[in-house]
Amino acid sequence: MKFVKDEDEERRDYIFQKDNKTKFGAKFVIIVLIILVGAVVASGIHFQWF
């Protein structure tokens, strides 16, 4: 099974496709996760859990 499919390949066994939607989605998910981790750290500092 291949992890990333190139745009010109004729395959059906892949997880991600190398196109603009996948790149945008991956960047969006990473940014949201970074924001959530920052919010957890900030709330921990504010409520003096750390």
OpenMM code with the backbone's topology and positions (N, CA, C; nanometers):
from openmm import Vec3, app, unit

residues = "MET LYS PHE VAL LYS ASP GLU ASP GLU GLU ARG ARG ASP TYR ILE PHE GLN LYS ASP ASN LYS THR LYS PHE GLY ALA LYS PHE VAL ILE ILE VAL LEU ILE ILE LEU VAL GLY ALA VAL VAL ALA SER GLY ILE HIS PHE GLN TRP PHE".split()
positions = [
    Vec3(0.0849, -0.1181, 0.0000),
    Vec3(0.0000, 0.0000, 0.0000),
    Vec3(0.0891, 0.1241, 0.0000),
    Vec3(0.0579, 0.2144, -0.0856),
    Vec3(0.1352, 0.3366, -0.0984),
    Vec3(0.0738, 0.4445, -0.0099),
    Vec3(0.1579, 0.5312, 0.0468),
    Vec3(0.1111, 0.6344, 0.1387),
    Vec3(0.0580, 0.7571, 0.0649),
    Vec3(0.1311, 0.8048, -0.0356),
    Vec3(0.0918, 0.9242, -0.1102),
    Vec3(0.0836, 0.8895, -0.2576),
    Vec3(-0.0262, 0.9293, -0.3212),
    Vec3(-0.0454, 0.9046, -0.4634),
    Vec3(-0.0106, 1.0306, -0.5406),
    Vec3(0.0701, 1.0166, -0.6451),
    Vec3(0.0974, 1.1297, -0.7326),
    Vec3(-0.0246, 1.1554, -0.8196),
    Vec3(-0.0325, 1.2754, -0.8761),
    Vec3(-0.1512, 1.3148, -0.9511),
    Vec3(-0.1721, 1.2336, -1.0780),
    Vec3(-0.0655, 1.1833, -1.1385),
    Vec3(-0.0804, 1.1156, -1.2669),
    Vec3(-0.0794, 0.9630, -1.2555),
    Vec3(-0.0840, 0.9083, -1.1366),
    Vec3(-0.0834, 0.7640, -1.1187),
    Vec3(-0.2258, 0.7086, -1.1251),
    Vec3(-0.2384, 0.5887, -1.1773),
    Vec3(-0.3672, 0.5210, -1.1835),
    Vec3(-0.3694, 0.4117, -1.0770),
    Vec3(-0.3746, 0.4505, -0.9508),
    Vec3(-0.3757, 0.3554, -0.8402),
    Vec3(-0.4982, 0.3791, -0.7535),
    Vec3(-0.5368, 0.2780, -0.6786),
    Vec3(-0.6476, 0.2933, -0.5861),
    Vec3(-0.6065, 0.2588, -0.4435),
    Vec3(-0.4858, 0.2106, -0.4212),
    Vec3(-0.4420, 0.1726, -0.2871),
    Vec3(-0.3454, 0.2767, -0.2309),
    Vec3(-0.3986, 0.3871, -0.1847),
    Vec3(-0.3181, 0.4958, -0.1291),
    Vec3(-0.3957, 0.5600, -0.0151),
    Vec3(-0.3279, 0.6341, 0.0680),
    Vec3(-0.3927, 0.7010, 0.1807),
    Vec3(-0.4174, 0.8485, 0.1491),
    Vec3(-0.3146, 0.9170, 0.1016),
    Vec3(-0.3274, 1.0588, 0.0662),
    Vec3(-0.2996, 1.0778, -0.0816),
    Vec3(-0.3569, 1.1843, -0.1375),
    Vec3(-0.3314, 1.2192, -0.2755),
    Vec3(-0.2549, 1.3514, -0.2771),
    Vec3(-0.1605, 1.3636, -0.3659),
    Vec3(-0.0789, 1.4843, -0.3721),
    Vec3(-0.1502, 1.5881, -0.4589),
    Vec3(-0.2425, 1.6631, -0.3955),
    Vec3(-0.3122, 1.7712, -0.4645),
    Vec3(-0.3355, 1.8851, -0.3652),
    Vec3(-0.3996, 1.9914, -0.4127),
    Vec3(-0.4143, 2.1109, -0.3290),
    Vec3(-0.5075, 2.0889, -0.2109),
    Vec3(-0.6136, 2.0085, -0.2274),
    Vec3(-0.7059, 1.9833, -0.1175),
    Vec3(-0.6356, 1.9129, -0.0016),
    Vec3(-0.5556, 1.8149, -0.0331),
    Vec3(-0.4850, 1.7407, 0.0712),
    Vec3(-0.3838, 1.8294, 0.1422),
    Vec3(-0.3123, 1.9111, 0.0679),
    Vec3(-0.2138, 2.0013, 0.1289),
    Vec3(-0.2825, 2.1022, 0.2200),
    Vec3(-0.3945, 2.1598, 0.1739),
    Vec3(-0.4690, 2.2558, 0.2554),
    Vec3(-0.5236, 2.1883, 0.3805),
    Vec3(-0.5805, 2.0695, 0.3658),
    Vec3(-0.6368, 1.9978, 0.4793),
    Vec3(-0.5319, 1.9630, 0.5826),
    Vec3(-0.4156, 1.9185, 0.5380),
    Vec3(-0.3080, 1.8834, 0.6309),
    Vec3(-0.2589, 2.0068, 0.7056),
    Vec3(-0.2404, 2.1178, 0.6355),
    Vec3(-0.1963, 2.2415, 0.7013),
    Vec3(-0.3002, 2.2895, 0.8013),
    Vec3(-0.4280, 2.2817, 0.7649),
    Vec3(-0.5361, 2.3247, 0.8533),
    Vec3(-0.5384, 2.2415, 0.9814),
    Vec3(-0.5279, 2.1104, 0.9683),
    Vec3(-0.5306, 2.0220, 1.0846),
    Vec3(-0.4103, 2.0475, 1.1745),
    Vec3(-0.2923, 2.0657, 1.1163),
    Vec3(-0.1721, 2.0923, 1.1966),
    Vec3(-0.1850, 2.2238, 1.2721),
    Vec3(-0.2356, 2.3276, 1.2074),
    Vec3(-0.2517, 2.4576, 1.2731),
    Vec3(-0.3522, 2.4482, 1.3869),
    Vec3(-0.4639, 2.3782, 1.3644),
    Vec3(-0.5650, 2.3630, 1.4697),
    Vec3(-0.5064, 2.2865, 1.5885),
    Vec3(-0.4285, 2.1816, 1.5629),
    Vec3(-0.3676, 2.1068, 1.6727),
    Vec3(-0.2686, 2.1923, 1.7516),
    Vec3(-0.1916, 2.2752, 1.6827),
    Vec3(-0.0974, 2.3644, 1.7514),
    Vec3(-0.1731, 2.4644, 1.8388),
    Vec3(-0.2834, 2.5182, 1.7882),
    Vec3(-0.3640, 2.6119, 1.8662),
    Vec3(-0.4226, 2.5432, 1.9890),
    Vec3(-0.4697, 2.4205, 1.9731),
    Vec3(-0.5268, 2.3478, 2.0863),
    Vec3(-0.4215, 2.3163, 2.1928),
    Vec3(-0.3031, 2.2765, 2.1506),
    Vec3(-0.1956, 2.2504, 2.2465),
    Vec3(-0.1585, 2.3788, 2.3192),
    Vec3(-0.1511, 2.4890, 2.2468),
    Vec3(-0.1224, 2.6180, 2.3102),
    Vec3(-0.2302, 2.6576, 2.4095),
    Vec3(-0.3557, 2.6301, 2.3789),
    Vec3(-0.4648, 2.6626, 2.4707),
    Vec3(-0.4576, 2.5777, 2.5970),
    Vec3(-0.4231, 2.4509, 2.5833),
    Vec3(-0.4092, 2.3636, 2.7008),
    Vec3(-0.2948, 2.4121, 2.7897),
    Vec3(-0.1826, 2.4474, 2.7299),
    Vec3(-0.0687, 2.4971, 2.8076),
    Vec3(-0.1046, 2.6292, 2.8747),
    Vec3(-0.1697, 2.7186, 2.8017),
    Vec3(-0.2065, 2.8478, 2.8592),
    Vec3(-0.3059, 2.8308, 2.9743),
    Vec3(-0.4026, 2.7405, 2.9601),
    Vec3(-0.4977, 2.7204, 3.0698),
    Vec3(-0.4293, 2.6537, 3.1891),
    Vec3(-0.3342, 2.5653, 3.1627),
    Vec3(-0.2599, 2.5042, 3.2721),
    Vec3(-0.1788, 2.6059, 3.3490),
    Vec3(-0.1184, 2.6995, 3.2785),
    Vec3(-0.0409, 2.8053, 3.3439),
    Vec3(-0.1350, 2.8994, 3.4207),
    Vec3(-0.2471, 2.9337, 3.3600),
    Vec3(-0.3415, 3.0260, 3.4236),
    Vec3(-0.4004, 2.9676, 3.5524),
    Vec3(-0.4360, 2.8393, 3.5510),
    Vec3(-0.4930, 2.7768, 3.6696),
    Vec3(-0.3874, 2.7145, 3.7586),
    Vec3(-0.2596, 2.7393, 3.7301),
    Vec3(-0.1441, 2.6974, 3.8095),
    Vec3(-0.1404, 2.5469, 3.8292),
    Vec3(-0.1635, 2.4707, 3.7222),
    Vec3(-0.1517, 2.3255, 3.7263),
    Vec3(-0.0099, 2.2819, 3.6967),
    Vec3(0.0688, 2.3684, 3.6350),
    Vec3(0.2066, 2.3329, 3.6009),
    Vec3(0.3008, 2.3951, 3.6998),
] * unit.nanometer
topology = app.Topology()
chain = topology.addChain("A")
for resn in residues:
    res = topology.addResidue(resn, chain)
    for name in ("N", "CA", "C"):
        topology.addAtom(name, app.Element.getBySymbol(name[0]), res)
